[in-house]
Amino acid sequence: MEKAIDKSESARGPRDDRGVISTRIIAAAREEFINQGVSGTTFRAIARRADVDPALVHYYFSSKEALLDAATAPPPEFLENAKAAISSPLPTRGQHIIKHVVRSWATPETGDILRATFLCANVDEKTREKLRASMSSSFIGATAERLPQGDRLVRAGLVSSQIIGLCWLRFIWKLEPLATMPESEVVGLLAPTLQKYLNGRL
């Protein structure tokens, strides 16, 4: 006798494919958030971009907020590389930090996550708070902890201001000449400024 098929199980897809489908939905949502903003993104549009049934989007993610949170979660390797950069020897730390930033944004998947986070943080308070908390603890706080000066928080904040400005101009607004400037030139021009903020005279 043929086993009856559970229609709800069939609609969700094979068990082994669920991780793949979830990843596809997150990637599609990220593109929608980048192109349409938070308010303009719908589950139906995400499903269409991911080429899945809209019911699957609802099955994996209970709300748009949950999907936005998943779409803007930084990959572990990004956080690990950031930690390595801000822990590098102080005399060359500025160069390591700016290299990490430029290379992370140039990596397609990581760059899309960062772009979605920055853009959505402009209009979504929860995403803005997540970015603020991440910058405060994972970058500004961590950078300051590794500086010997009494004004370490000011110095770490100045480093962050340069990085955020670069991210907007080069990778989001794509303003020339920064947008197409070779990576080595960007690093060469900005590393001395970051290094001054880290251990130079202010």
Number of C-alpha atoms within 10 A of each C-alpha: 3 4 5 6 8 8 8 8 10 10 13 18 13 10 10 8 11 14 11 11 20 17 15 18 26 23 20 20 29 27 20 20 24 19 13 14 17 22 11 10 19 16 21 15 16 24 20 14 16 20 13 18 15 16 14 18 24 15 12 17 18 10 12 17 14 11 19 23 15 17 23 25 16 17 12 9 11 14 14 10 16 21 17 15 21 23 17 15 12 16 11 15 22 25 21 22 24 25 19 19 20 20 13 20 19 14 10 11 14 19 19 21 22 23 22 26 25 20 19 24 19 12 13 16 11 14 22 17 12 16 18 13 14 15 15 16 12 15 20 22 17 18 25 21 15 16 18 11 13 9 11 20 17 16 24 23 20 17 23 19 13 15 17 12 11 21 21 16 15 19 20 17 12 14 12 10 10 17 18 12 11 11 15 10 11 18 19 14 12 17 20 16 16 26 20 16 21 28 17 11 6 9
